[in-house]
């Protein structure tokens, strides 16, 4: 396998791991909000190093996914504006052709 394929595979693994961690974080916050129950703290200890590591990894995963989707959105925005179609004006009714 050449280097380019290996980089793509590592990026996809990183994206999958990040999504999994963000889902874990979202479920944990949902439990905290609904039942005042912190699953991570219950499993690993309230102030343990492992709990802190899980919280840090969840936060970093969220930042990583924001960067990926921001990059993806900026690419799509450039792509849409170069197709020669009408640009989105920001008005809610602009899709209908009403000026």
Secondary structure, DSSP 8 states (H G I E B T S, - for coil): --HHHHHHHHHHHHHHHHHHHHHHHHHHHHHHHHHS--HHHHHH-TT-HHHHHHHHHHHHHHHHHHHHHHHHHHHHHHHHHTSSS----S-TTGGGT--
